[in-house]
Amino acid sequence: MALVLIVFLVLLLLGMPVAFAIGISGFLFFVQQPALPLTMPVQLILSGTQSFSLLAIPMFIFAGNLLNNTGITSRLVQFASVLTGHMRGGLAQTSVVLSTLMGGVTGSAIADASMEARILGPAMTKRGYDRAYSAVVHGFTSLITIAIPPGIGLVLYGSIGEVSIGRLFAGGILPGLLMAALFMIVVSITSGKKGYLPEREKRASAKEIIPAFISSLWAIFFPIFLLVALRFGFLIPSEAGAFASVYALAVGLIAYRELTWKKFLSAVKYTIMDVGMIMLLIALSSLVSYGMTWEMIPQTLSQLLLGISENPYVITGLIVLMLLVLGMFIDSTVLILLLTSILVPVMKQIGMDLVHFGVLMVITCATGLLTPPVGLVMYSVCSIMGCSLEDYIRECWPFLIAMFILIALMLFFPQIILFIPNLIFGKA
C-alpha cells in the first residue's frame, strides 16, 4: 500500500483529477497482487455504487438544486437580513444566518459559499468591506451547511460505516447551531475592530420579522420534515431523498410558483454534473478501500493507536489532528470515502459512539475546504471576490480558531452531538 499512496500523492501533485488519481493508484494495488485476478477491480467499481442507501445522494442533490431555483434563496436572504441588520457587520452576520438556513437546502459547502459570495459579496464591497474579509466570511460560514441536515458528507459516512443516517442528521443540528453562534461572535468582534457598521439603526420589529419568517417556512421546515419522517419510520434515507425532491417540486410549482421549465432543466443539468463527480469518486475509491482491507490496515491502525493510549479521547484526538492535516491536502469527500472503512472499526474497538465520531469526522474533514494549499471553497470564494490568497490567509485566523474550538468542544462533550439523536431516536 505504500507504493499506492506514493503514486496517489504524485498524481495529485501533477494536477490529475482526484477521481482518476484514486482509480489509477487503486488499480496499481491489484497489479502488485498476483493472488487477486485483474477482473476484480472492474467488479469492485461496479459494486461500489450498488449500495441502496447511496440512492439518497442524487435525490438530495436534486432537491437542493430544485430549491435553489424556486425563489427560496431570495426569501432566506431577506429573512436573514431582517434578523441581523441591526448588528455590527450586518451583512457579514447575514451570511452566517443565511448559511444556517441554507443547510437544509444545499447540503454543500461549495454551493453555499459560491452562492453567498455572488449574492452578498458585491453589496459588502460597496459598503466598504475588505474583499478578503468577505471571502473568509462566506467561506467559513458555508461549513454550517455541512452539519445541518441533509449534509452529503453525513450520508456518505453513514452509508460506508453502516451508521444510522437519521441519527447522523439529528447529531449535526446542535454543532451546526453552535458553529453559527461562534461565527456570529467572531464577526461581531472583527467587525467592531474594522469599523463595519450595522445595516439598520434599530432591531427589526415583529411586523417585519413575521412576514419574512412565513415566506421562508418551506426552507426552515425542510430538515424538520426529514427528521420526523425518519424518526417514525415513514421513510428510509433513500426514500427521504426522493421525498425531498418531490417536496422541492411542490414548493416551486405550488407554494411559490416560480419554478419554470428552464429552471427545472438547469437543476437537472447541475444535478447530473454533481452526481457524476461524486459517484465516480465513490466507484473508484472502492479499489483503495478494498486494498486497505486486504492489507488489514484497520487492525494495524487499531493496534498502533491502542499502543499509544487506551483513553478514547486521546486516540480520537490524534485521529482528529490527522484529519485536520490530511484535509489541507485532500478533499473532504475523498477523505470520508477512503478513511471511514478504516476508522469505524477503530472507533468500535475503543467504544466510541459512531454517531459522535461521524459528525466529528465530517466537520473536521470539511475544515480543510477552507485551508491552503488545496481548499476548494477557499479558492472558490477568493476567485469570486477577487482577492489574493495571501490576504485571505491573513483574515481567516479568527474563524479558523473558532472552528478549532468547536471541534474540541464536540470531542470532549459528546452530548453536543448526541443530545438530539438520543432525544428523537432514543439512546443507541
C-alpha positions as CSV (number, residue, x, y, z in Angstrom):
1,M,0.0,0.0,0.0
2,A,3.0,2.3,0.4
3,L,3.5,2.4,-3.4
4,V,-0.2,3.0,-3.9
5,L,-0.1,6.0,-1.5
6,I,3.0,7.5,-3.2
7,V,1.5,7.2,-6.7
8,F,-1.7,8.8,-5.4
9,L,0.1,11.8,-3.9
10,V,2.4,12.2,-7.0
11,L,-0.6,12.2,-9.3
12,L,-2.4,14.8,-7.2
13,L,0.7,17.0,-7.2
14,L,0.8,16.7,-11.0
15,G,-2.7,18.1,-11.1
16,M,-4.6,15.0,-12.1
17,P,-8.3,15.0,-11.2
18,V,-8.8,13.3,-7.8
19,A,-11.1,10.5,-9.1
20,F,-8.5,9.4,-11.7
21,A,-5.7,9.6,-9.2
22,I,-7.6,7.3,-6.9
23,G,-8.6,4.9,-9.7
24,I,-5.0,4.6,-11.1
25,S,-3.4,4.1,-7.7
26,G,-6.1,1.7,-6.7
27,F,-5.6,-0.4,-9.8
28,L,-1.9,-0.5,-9.2
29,F,-2.6,-2.4,-5.9
30,F,-4.2,-5.2,-7.9
31,V,-1.3,-5.3,-10.3
32,Q,1.0,-5.9,-7.3
33,Q,-1.1,-8.8,-6.0
34,P,-0.8,-12.0,-8.1
35,A,-3.3,-13.7,-5.9
36,L,-6.0,-11.3,-7.0
37,P,-7.5,-11.5,-10.5
38,L,-7.5,-8.4,-12.7
39,T,-11.2,-8.7,-13.2
40,M,-11.7,-7.8,-9.6
41,P,-11.2,-4.0,-10.0
42,V,-14.0,-3.9,-12.5
43,Q,-16.3,-5.8,-10.2
44,L,-15.4,-3.6,-7.3
45,I,-16.0,-0.4,-9.3
46,L,-19.5,-1.6,-10.2
47,S,-20.4,-3.0,-6.8
48,G,-19.1,0.2,-5.1
49,T,-22.1,2.1,-6.5
50,Q,-24.7,-0.6,-5.7
51,S,-25.4,0.3,-2.1
52,F,-29.2,1.0,-1.7
53,S,-28.5,3.8,0.8
54,L,-26.4,5.7,-1.7
55,L,-29.7,6.4,-3.6
56,A,-30.2,9.2,-1.1
57,I,-27.3,11.2,-2.5
58,P,-28.5,12.0,-6.0
59,M,-32.0,12.7,-4.7
60,F,-30.8,15.2,-2.0
61,I,-28.6,16.9,-4.6
62,F,-31.5,17.2,-7.0
63,A,-33.8,18.5,-4.2
64,G,-31.2,21.2,-3.3
65,N,-30.8,22.3,-6.9
66,L,-34.5,22.5,-7.3
67,L,-35.0,24.5,-4.1
68,N,-32.3,27.0,-5.3
69,N,-34.4,27.6,-8.4
70,T,-37.7,28.1,-6.6
71,G,-37.1,31.6,-5.3
72,I,-36.5,30.3,-1.8
73,T,-32.9,31.7,-1.7
74,S,-34.0,35.3,-2.1
75,R,-36.6,34.8,0.7
76,L,-34.0,33.4,3.0
77,V,-31.6,36.3,2.3
78,Q,-34.4,38.7,3.2
79,F,-35.2,36.8,6.4
80,A,-31.6,36.7,7.5
81,S,-31.1,40.4,6.7
82,V,-34.1,41.3,8.9
83,L,-32.8,39.2,11.8
84,T,-29.2,40.6,11.8
85,G,-29.3,44.0,10.1
86,H,-29.0,45.8,13.4
87,M,-25.8,44.0,14.4
88,R,-22.2,45.2,13.8
89,G,-21.1,43.9,10.4
90,G,-24.8,43.4,9.5
91,L,-24.1,41.9,6.0
92,A,-21.5,39.5,7.4
93,Q,-23.9,38.5,10.1
94,T,-26.5,37.9,7.4
95,S,-24.1,35.5,5.7
96,V,-23.9,33.5,9.0
97,V,-27.6,33.2,9.4
98,L,-28.2,32.6,5.7
99,S,-25.8,29.6,5.8
100,T,-27.6,28.2,8.8
101,L,-30.9,28.5,7.0
102,M,-29.5,27.2,3.7
103,G,-28.2,24.0,5.4
104,G,-31.4,22.2,4.6
105,V,-31.4,23.5,1.0
106,T,-27.9,23.0,-0.4
107,G,-26.1,20.5,1.8
108,S,-22.9,21.5,0.1
109,A,-20.3,24.0,1.4
110,I,-19.0,24.8,-2.1
111,A,-22.5,25.6,-3.4
112,D,-23.4,27.7,-0.4
113,A,-20.2,29.7,-0.4
114,S,-20.3,30.4,-4.1
115,M,-24.0,31.4,-3.9
116,E,-23.4,33.8,-1.0
117,A,-20.3,35.3,-2.5
118,R,-22.2,36.2,-5.6
119,I,-25.3,37.4,-3.8
120,L,-23.9,39.3,-0.8
121,G,-20.3,39.8,-2.0
122,P,-20.9,42.9,-4.3
123,A,-23.1,44.6,-1.6
124,M,-20.4,44.0,1.1
125,T,-17.7,45.5,-1.2
126,K,-19.9,48.5,-1.9
127,R,-20.4,49.0,1.9
128,G,-16.6,49.1,2.3
129,Y,-15.9,45.6,3.5
130,D,-12.5,44.2,2.6
131,R,-12.8,41.7,-0.2
132,A,-10.6,39.1,1.6
133,Y,-12.7,39.5,4.8
134,S,-15.9,39.0,2.8
135,A,-14.4,35.9,1.1
136,V,-13.4,34.5,4.6
137,V,-16.9,35.1,6.0
138,H,-18.7,33.4,3.0
139,G,-16.2,30.5,3.0
140,F,-16.3,29.6,6.7
141,T,-20.0,30.2,7.2
142,S,-20.6,27.7,4.4
143,L,-19.3,25.0,6.7
144,I,-22.6,25.3,8.7
145,T,-24.4,23.6,5.8
146,I,-22.2,20.5,6.3
147,A,-23.7,19.9,9.7
148,I,-27.3,21.0,9.2
149,P,-29.2,18.1,7.5
150,P,-29.2,16.8,4.9
151,G,-25.4,17.1,4.6
152,I,-24.0,14.8,1.8
153,G,-20.9,14.1,3.9
154,L,-23.1,12.6,6.7
155,V,-24.9,10.4,4.1
156,L,-21.6,9.1,2.8
157,Y,-20.2,8.3,6.2
158,G,-23.5,6.6,7.3
159,S,-23.6,4.5,4.1
160,I,-20.0,3.3,4.2
161,G,-19.8,2.9,8.0
162,E,-23.3,1.4,8.3
163,V,-24.4,4.0,10.8
164,S,-28.0,5.4,11.1
165,I,-28.2,8.3,8.7
166,G,-31.2,9.6,10.7
167,R,-29.2,9.8,13.9
168,L,-26.3,11.4,12.0
169,F,-28.7,14.1,10.6
170,A,-30.0,14.8,14.1
171,G,-26.5,14.8,15.5
172,G,-25.4,17.6,13.2
173,I,-28.0,20.1,14.3
174,L,-26.5,21.3,17.6
175,P,-22.9,21.5,16.2
176,G,-24.3,23.5,13.3
177,L,-26.1,26.0,15.5
178,L,-23.1,26.2,17.8
179,M,-20.9,26.9,14.8
180,A,-23.2,29.7,13.8
181,A,-23.1,31.2,17.3
182,L,-19.3,31.1,17.3
183,F,-19.1,32.7,13.9
184,M,-21.5,35.4,14.9
185,I,-19.3,36.2,17.9
186,V,-16.2,36.3,15.6
187,V,-18.0,38.6,13.1
188,S,-19.1,40.9,15.9
189,I,-15.6,41.3,17.3
190,T,-13.8,41.6,14.0
191,S,-16.4,44.0,12.6
192,G,-16.1,46.2,15.6
193,K,-12.3,46.4,15.1
194,K,-12.7,47.1,11.4
195,G,-15.5,49.6,11.8
196,Y,-18.1,47.8,9.8
197,L,-21.5,49.3,10.8
198,P,-24.9,47.8,11.1
199,E,-27.3,48.0,8.2
200,R,-30.1,49.5,10.2
201,E,-30.2,51.6,13.4
202,K,-32.8,49.6,15.3
203,R,-33.7,45.9,15.7
204,A,-36.4,44.8,13.3
205,S,-40.0,44.9,14.6
206,A,-42.2,41.9,14.8
207,K,-44.2,43.3,11.8
208,E,-41.1,42.9,9.7
209,I,-39.8,39.6,11.1
210,I,-43.1,37.6,11.0
211,P,-43.8,38.1,7.2
212,A,-40.1,37.3,6.4
213,F,-40.3,34.2,8.6
214,I,-43.5,33.0,7.0
215,S,-42.1,33.4,3.5
216,S,-39.1,31.3,4.5
217,L,-41.0,28.5,6.2
218,W,-40.7,26.0,3.4
219,A,-36.9,26.0,3.7
220,I,-36.8,26.2,7.5
221,F,-39.2,23.2,8.0
222,F,-37.4,21.1,5.4
223,P,-34.9,19.5,7.8
224,I,-37.6,19.1,10.4
225,F,-39.8,17.1,7.9
226,L,-36.9,14.8,7.1
227,L,-36.1,14.1,10.7
228,V,-39.8,13.4,11.6
229,A,-40.2,11.1,8.6
230,L,-37.0,9.2,9.5
231,R,-37.8,9.0,13.3
232,F,-41.3,7.5,12.8
233,G,-40.2,5.1,10.1
234,F,-42.3,6.7,7.4
235,L,-39.2,6.9,5.1
236,I,-35.8,5.3,4.9
237,P,-32.9,7.5,3.9
238,S,-33.1,6.7,0.2
239,E,-36.9,7.3,0.2
240,A,-36.3,10.6,2.2
241,G,-34.1,11.8,-0.7
242,A,-37.0,11.1,-3.2
243,F,-39.4,12.8,-0.8
244,A,-37.1,15.8,-0.7
245,S,-37.2,16.1,-4.5
246,V,-41.0,15.9,-4.6
247,Y,-41.1,18.5,-1.7
248,A,-38.9,20.8,-3.7
249,L,-41.1,20.4,-6.8
250,A,-44.2,21.2,-4.8
251,V,-42.6,24.3,-3.3
252,G,-41.6,25.5,-6.7
253,L,-44.8,24.7,-8.6
254,I,-47.5,25.2,-5.9
255,A,-46.2,27.3,-3.0
256,Y,-44.0,29.9,-4.8
257,R,-45.0,29.2,-8.4
258,E,-41.5,30.3,-9.6
259,L,-40.2,27.0,-10.9
260,T,-40.2,27.4,-14.7
261,W,-39.3,24.7,-17.3
262,K,-36.0,26.5,-17.9
263,K,-35.1,26.5,-14.2
264,F,-36.1,22.8,-13.9
265,L,-33.7,21.9,-16.8
266,S,-31.0,23.9,-15.1
267,A,-31.5,22.0,-11.8
268,V,-31.3,18.7,-13.8
269,K,-28.1,19.8,-15.5
270,Y,-26.3,20.7,-12.4
271,T,-27.6,17.6,-10.6
272,I,-26.1,15.4,-13.3
273,M,-22.8,17.1,-13.0
274,D,-22.7,16.9,-9.2
275,V,-23.8,13.3,-9.0
276,G,-21.4,12.2,-11.8
277,M,-18.5,13.6,-9.8
278,I,-19.5,12.1,-6.5
279,M,-20.4,8.7,-7.9
280,L,-17.2,8.4,-9.9
281,L,-15.3,9.1,-6.6
282,I,-17.3,6.5,-4.8
283,A,-16.8,3.9,-7.5
284,L,-13.1,4.3,-7.9
285,S,-12.4,4.7,-4.1
286,S,-13.7,1.2,-3.6
287,L,-10.4,-0.1,-5.1
288,V,-8.3,1.6,-2.5
289,S,-10.7,0.7,0.3
290,Y,-10.5,-3.0,-0.7
291,G,-6.7,-2.8,-0.8
292,M,-6.7,-1.3,2.7
293,T,-8.9,-4.1,4.0
294,W,-6.8,-6.7,2.3
295,E,-3.7,-5.4,3.9
296,M,-5.5,-5.3,7.3
297,I,-4.8,-1.6,7.8
298,P,-7.7,-1.0,10.2
299,Q,-6.5,-3.7,12.5
300,T,-2.9,-2.4,12.3
301,L,-4.0,1.1,13.0
302,S,-6.1,0.0,16.0
303,Q,-3.1,-1.8,17.5
304,L,-0.9,1.2,16.8
305,L,-3.3,3.7,18.5
306,L,-4.0,1.4,21.4
307,G,-0.3,1.0,21.9
308,I,-0.1,4.8,22.4
309,S,-3.0,5.1,24.8
310,E,-6.2,3.3,25.9
311,N,-8.0,6.6,26.5
312,P,-10.7,7.0,23.8
313,Y,-10.3,10.8,23.9
314,V,-6.6,10.6,23.3
315,I,-7.0,8.2,20.4
316,T,-9.8,10.2,18.9
317,G,-7.8,13.5,19.4
318,L,-4.9,12.0,17.5
319,I,-7.2,11.0,14.7
320,V,-8.8,14.5,14.6
321,L,-5.3,16.0,14.3
322,M,-4.5,13.6,11.4
323,L,-7.8,14.5,9.7
324,L,-7.0,18.3,10.0
325,V,-3.6,17.8,8.4
326,L,-4.9,15.5,5.7
327,G,-7.8,17.9,5.0
328,M,-5.2,20.5,4.0
329,F,-4.2,18.3,1.0
330,I,-7.1,16.1,0.2
331,D,-10.8,17.0,-0.4
332,S,-13.2,16.2,2.4
333,T,-15.3,13.9,0.3
334,V,-12.3,11.8,-0.7
335,L,-11.2,11.6,3.0
336,I,-14.6,10.3,4.0
337,L,-14.7,7.8,1.2
338,L,-11.2,6.5,1.9
339,L,-11.0,6.6,5.7
340,T,-14.4,5.7,7.0
341,S,-13.9,2.0,6.5
342,I,-10.6,2.2,8.3
343,L,-11.6,4.4,11.2
344,V,-15.0,2.9,12.1
345,P,-13.6,-0.4,13.2
346,V,-11.0,1.5,15.4
347,M,-13.8,3.5,17.0
348,K,-15.8,0.4,17.7
349,Q,-12.8,-1.2,19.4
350,I,-12.3,1.7,21.7
351,G,-16.0,2.0,22.5
352,M,-16.6,5.4,20.7
353,D,-20.2,6.2,19.7
354,L,-20.2,6.0,15.9
355,V,-22.7,8.9,15.5
356,H,-20.5,11.1,17.7
357,F,-17.4,10.2,15.7
358,G,-19.2,10.5,12.4
359,V,-20.3,14.1,12.9
360,L,-16.9,15.0,14.4
361,M,-15.1,13.4,11.4
362,V,-17.3,15.0,8.7
363,I,-17.0,18.5,10.2
364,T,-13.2,18.1,10.8
365,C,-12.6,16.9,7.3
366,A,-14.7,19.8,5.9
367,T,-12.5,22.3,7.7
368,G,-9.8,21.5,5.1
369,L,-12.0,23.1,2.4
370,L,-11.0,26.5,3.8
371,T,-7.3,25.9,4.4
372,P,-4.3,26.0,2.0
373,P,-2.9,24.5,-0.1
374,V,-5.9,22.8,-1.8
375,G,-9.0,24.1,-0.1
376,L,-11.7,24.1,-2.8
377,V,-14.0,26.5,-1.0
378,M,-11.1,28.8,-0.3
379,Y,-10.2,29.0,-4.0
380,S,-13.8,29.4,-5.0
381,V,-14.6,32.4,-2.7
382,C,-11.2,34.1,-3.5
383,S,-11.9,33.8,-7.2
384,I,-15.4,35.2,-6.9
385,M,-14.4,38.1,-4.5
386,G,-11.3,38.9,-6.5
387,C,-8.9,38.7,-3.5
388,S,-5.4,37.2,-3.2
389,L,-4.7,34.0,-1.3
390,E,-2.3,35.9,1.0
391,D,-5.0,38.4,2.0
392,Y,-7.4,35.6,2.6
393,I,-5.0,33.8,4.9
394,R,-4.4,37.0,6.9
395,E,-8.1,37.4,7.5
396,C,-9.1,33.8,8.2
397,W,-7.4,33.1,11.6
398,P,-10.2,34.2,13.9
399,F,-12.6,32.0,12.0
400,L,-10.2,29.1,12.0
401,I,-9.7,29.4,15.7
402,A,-13.5,29.3,16.2
403,M,-13.5,26.0,14.2
404,F,-10.8,24.5,16.4
405,I,-12.8,25.5,19.5
406,L,-15.9,23.8,18.0
407,I,-14.0,20.6,17.2
408,A,-12.6,20.5,20.7
409,L,-16.0,21.0,22.3
410,M,-17.5,18.2,20.1
411,L,-14.7,15.9,21.0
412,F,-14.8,16.4,24.8
413,F,-18.5,17.0,25.2
414,P,-20.2,14.2,23.2
415,Q,-23.7,15.4,24.2
416,I,-23.3,18.4,21.9
417,I,-23.7,15.8,19.1
418,L,-25.7,13.0,20.9
419,F,-28.3,15.0,22.7
420,I,-30.8,15.5,19.9
421,P,-30.3,11.9,18.4
422,N,-31.0,10.4,21.8
423,L,-33.9,12.7,22.3
424,I,-35.5,11.9,19.0
425,F,-34.5,8.3,18.4
426,G,-33.7,7.1,21.9
427,K,-30.3,6.0,23.2
428,A,-28.4,3.7,21.0
